[in-house]
Amino acid sequence: MDLQILSDLRVSVRAALVQALPDVPLFSAELNSIDDGEGGNLEEFMTLFFADGDEDRSEQDLDGDSYRAQTLLTLGYFNEQARMDQALLDAQAAVLRPLLLAVPFAGYITRAGWQYVSPLDGATAGIYFRFDVTFSH
């Protein structure tokens, strides 16, 4: 299976995020806290990662080469200030969701939900935005 389309999507999403929020570090992993090297957490950061994908041949040519694939893309936004002000996360949602949905992609990206990340056990307060990604290859 050729996963180049997901690699291209990741590059496009990263570029859009870096352009929109150039001062916010972006990591490609499922993290909810990052050591700042001084015994605390980074004040603000983003994460971007894909879940395992599913694929089948429904609605595609049964030629052995065409598959419909679906995966979940998760964008996390974390900010220590959100520990006291959850509205900060909601404001970033208004920026980040449309930005990701507008990324040019040879498939479909749709909203799939969100989840607040509580600042428990050393985690940084944040929010995960989930997007369904569907494409054919």
Steps between C-alpha positions, in 0.01 A plus 500: 500500500623848413478737796657794319164678502504505882858617504407784264200587718715511813747734327217726380334513842832568674576783256157658556534476879854639502388790282197575720676454836875539432598536867323182619714183486339215305570133573398186308404282794224444752627713788325699771805649670855580393785567741636850452842400635451704817275267697175623349296455183507698180246778534345444156535235228310300239498132404401335174459125448305236308316202646517157339313500170237273350471418134268306276405473136139612531399747232837454330628303202575144599830504313720431800640852495213726603392519862288735704693589813393677813698618800470747783719810516532658843625850564573590860535852634641540853550814706581531871279811523199282414531345846320812625332620178337230288364770266855523364462147357163584350648807332778293347241251374349782295841553338630145460193308377435714190872516428530121486176452306628745236823306430502383135476121501422231242230357721258614768562647843200536731463588866478195722487646849706650777608426855634721777819383668492565873814631666533192721813305594736759353316535170461838335139610451396461141254386240512231231328568169423182304445487125394209277725468198368300205682442172550250222825359375 
